């Protein structure tokens, strides 16, 4: 986020910069606390995941993105292998409303806390 940005404005800007696509932001899909790596001094982060809809633009990788494209749900689930990223993908794909909360550590992955909103 840049100074003075709200979460939705920052999300739209980042998606545009990193994928060349414009989106409509929907409801909150999940909130996660990344408590850092067990072996390194990495700052903690809070991730807000929103459900979004594509409006326009052809996907292409930006400066901070390795690749961008359209993938089926099946292919996405195959490609996303990191546990914390897979959980976020499943949250985005979930039909039910409400945003779960998770706290985790990485390297090795450890789920510390999980609360479901429903």
Secondary structure by P-SEA (a helix, b strand, c coil): ccccccaaaaaaaaaaacccbbbbbccccbbbbcccccccbbbbbbbbbbbbbbcbbbbbbcccccbbbbbcaaaaaaacccaaaaaaaaaaacccbbbbbbbbccccccccbbbbcc
